[in-house]
Amino acid sequence: MPTADYLPRHSLSHLFDLLQQHGYRLVGPQVIDGAILYRPLTAVDQLPSGTEQVQQPGQYRLIQTDSSRRFSWANGPQALKPLTFTPRETLWRSQLHEDGSLSFHETPEPATPTAVIGVRGCDLAALALQDQHFADDPYYRQQRDALLLIAVDCSHPADTCFCASTGDGPDAKAGHDLALTELDDGFLIRAGSERGKNLMTALPLTAASHASHQQAETQYRRASQQQRQLPTFDPAQLIHLGGHPAWDAVADACLSCGNCTSVCPSCFCFSESEVPELDGTASSHQRQWDSCFSEGHSYIHGHRFRPDTKGRYRQWLTHKFGSWVEQYGRSGCTGCGRCISWCPVGIDPLQVLAQLGDEPPTSN
Amino acid sequence: MTHPALPTEALILNRIQETEDIFTLQLRLTDPAQQWRLGIQPGQFNMLYRFGVGEIPISFMAIAQDEQGQSVLAHTIRALGRVSQALAALLPGDRIGLRGPFGNGWPLQQAEGMDLCVVTGGLGCAPAVSIIEHAFANRALYGHIHIIQGVKHSADLLWRSRYEFWAQQPETTVLMAADVAAPGWPWYSGRVTELIKRLPLNPEHTLVCCCGPEPMMQASAEQLIRQHVPADAIWLSMERNMQCASGHCGHCQFGADFICRDGPVMPYPRLRDRLGLEGV
């Protein structure tokens, strides 16, 4: 019996219906404010249609075409990270009682089962990195365990993308429940988990034609030929190249704005802060995304270890591409290219890495 | 869902002004179910929380018993930032929150049967006092105890009477240094590394606990190695911004290490190639 692995374009709504019948809230890509954003949706026609992109250093533009494709773009500024690592959340609350005593309470908020449609390979790989880092973080785990992931292989990588060279794309490689390959008239579909397999049995699938498989293969080959590639460098040496002139040049350009860390799907830093109630009887202890580019990130009783942009940029790059390997067994970069597109001055970290890689290893 | 480190209430029993800006809080944990937190080891730290203001990491200084035989936890703090200044305003009877203990402390077991050499600088002496007190409380477990304390200015010296008391104990050497010494300073005027040279060390049987500014720790470690102390017998207590204390918030990263979780006490060979690197 031939494998049922093809979902005609007009049947995509069956997948939406099926997921909603299973009680999932749907989150997927939509064109909002001139960008692709992942937001709750209920119907296929909320997805982008014929939308393509131009991404360049410091540039992100959508282009409208008359194609009926829904996923003919690379990515938007965010995808999965805000769903699992909440940008701002309360960790616990404290209460001051009349007798002066204090009590502390958790603030559990049950997570809604959520199916995310249109997840990219780069973002699945970054999610796996966050899974490692937040393995024993109950707030993250609660949101993470509520996710069902429906990937769509990337057919239109941007000029800023380099997932092929990091080994994380352009197709969905691991971590998805279902993965789709969008073709002109429909989708090839494959399961990545038992949950995905079960969902497939309830979809009106047919056997894909030989021509469909060929189209998918050509598309994959083309999407893998990306302009940008990770240069060669020694991750263990990066932290020892502090005196390299490349840092001065990048620090002159960098605004220390933190856009790169906000859009990075693997960046995990957060700060904790206190939000007292106006009546003075209770206070919320919150966390929110932080950035190693912020003034306070390296602050310690009257001293900052990284007082200038040069030190902060160096921390970001040497952590992402160097220390991360030591921490979690691989680089913290999955090639999504967001830090290049969303940098207001168009800094390309691959160029900085290439300059650093040219430096012969220094001895200690 | 249970948060692994929800704070517990602590009652301020006493507040001691040590110097103009350094003070010690003596605390009792009010919840009988939370007394396990008193298992804190020398070199570990707690997150101290002032209601409505926030938390800071403070290393453990000592545990004593009060008249009723209850355990009293002591934390020594310098009032410098927003939270530490709010903690400085507390009075006996006030309540704070406490999470911990966190991190790895001094290698107490590895130190057993060896001479102890405790080298500290400035307020680095607070976490080191915890191991000195531990060693005197378990005196038979350790050989000679060397204590070197350095301060920037002689007026910064904390716990002078304690050092004078230790200096009178058998098998104990106490050496003090001030970079800038006021008239009447009876000890050495200069750097701690000069004092290390004077120590009658038995290098193969000495474990070093070092705490203070990084350049001072680095210079001390290199001097000790020149005096044939094995590098892996030298332990440093590191410090970085810490907000979560569970290795997640990212602020305390020192290269690949999360100081709150992989430290704060770490063996010198693991730190050696990163110490002194600008911005790390």
Interface residues (C-beta under 8 A of the other chain):
Chain A: L91 W92 S94 L96 G100 S101 L102 S103 F104 H105 E106 P108 H133 F134 D136 D137 P138 Q142 I239 H240 G242 F268 C269 F270 S271 E272 S273 E274 P276 G280 S283 H285 R287 D290 C292 G296 H297 S298 Y299 I300 H301 G302 F305 R306 K310 G311 R312 R314 Q315 H319 S323 W324 E326 Q327 N364
Chain B: M1 T2 H3 P4 L6 P7 T8 E9 T30 Y49 F51 G52 V53 G54 E55 R78 L80 G81 S84 G93 D94 R95 I96 G97 E239 R240 N241 Q243 C244 S246 H248 C249 G250 H251 Q253 G255 A256 D273 R274 L277 E278 G279 V280
